[in-house]
Amino acid sequence: MRIFGISLYVIIALFFAIHAVRSRQNMYWLIILFLFPGLGSLVYFFVIYLPSLRQSRGATAATRAITQFVDPNRAVREARTDFDRAPTVAHRMRLGAALLDAGNAAEALEHYRAAASGPFSSDPALLEGLARAQFANGDALATQETLEKLFDVHPIARRQPVPALLYARALAAVGASGTRAAFETALSCASDAAPRCLFADWLAAQPDEADRKRAQELYAEIVHDAKHWPRHAREHNSEWLHRAQTGLSR
């Protein structure tokens, strides 16, 4: 039994030692872990491992999901309180974003429109938020116009994942001729599977057989890549994976 206890301490210390090497911690942690496997592991857990776990993407997403479940209106309530206390443009934008994330697109649009009518009407973050709110309210044409204004004042936004994909979706919704090129741009700066899936959806609806073939290829790429995604990526892209699987089955 004593040997089993010592072995368990060593196994735990080895686990934390591997973590220390992979996360590029100071090498003195290895000395502590191997000289004092029990106490050293306990100290490492609280000083290094637990904080890094809390900061991980998966932990952040889990914390956000729990908060949303326990208190779904917290972000909106806090943003509204700050705006009532100090009705600045920044606080209005924060409230608009919180409302948009909470599904209240109509009120979010009101706040973004009010913010855009002031001296900060060319602010990139404001224009992107306004475009998101317009699209969420079903106004694709206004979304297109807002994003084109954003691209004029802040050209780099044209190659940023969120505005690039939103622009392609807006063009697709109004049937604009630049839709294909916009989706290609969104693909070139993609940070997840959404652009591939949405582009594939658009291609699948086109009359050209070559477009429908490429749609199938894009769906297949998503399904194939999903086999190698870490858990947080699979959770983040679950909607697009499901849509890709459905697209392949058609």
Stockholm file with secondary structure:
# STOCKHOLM 1.0

chainA/1-250         MRIFGISLYVIIALFFAIHAVRSRQNMYWLIILFLFPGLGSLVYFFVIYLPSLRQSRGATAATRAITQFVDPNRAVREARTDFDRAPTVAHRMRLGAALLDAGNAAEALEHYRAAASGPFSSDPALLEGLARAQFANGDALATQETLEKLFDVHPIARRQPVPALLYARALAAVGASGTRAAFETALSCASDAAPRCLFADWLAAQPDEADRKRAQELYAEIVHDAKHWPRHAREHNSEWLHRAQTGLSR
#=GR chainA/1-250 SS CHHHHHHHHHHHHHHHHHHHHHTTCCTHHHHHHHHSHHHHHHHHIIIIIHHHHHHSHHHHHHHHHHHHHHCTTHHHHHHHHHHHHCCCHHHHHHHHHHHHHTTCHHHHHHHHHHHHTSTTTTCHHHHHHHHHHHHHTTCHHHHHHHHHHHHHHCGGGGGSHHHHHHHHHHHHHHTCTTHHHHHHHHHHTCSSSHHHHHHHHHHHTSSCHHHHHHHHHHHHHHHHHHTTCCHHHHHHTHHHHHHHHHHHHC
#=GC SS_cons         CHHHHHHHHHHHHHHHHHHHHHTTCCTHHHHHHHHSHHHHHHHHIIIIIHHHHHHSHHHHHHHHHHHHHHCTTHHHHHHHHHHHHCCCHHHHHHHHHHHHHTTCHHHHHHHHHHHHTSTTTTCHHHHHHHHHHHHHTTCHHHHHHHHHHHHHHCGGGGGSHHHHHHHHHHHHHHTCTTHHHHHHHHHHTCSSSHHHHHHHHHHHTSSCHHHHHHHHHHHHHHHHHHTTCCHHHHHHTHHHHHHHHHHHHC
//
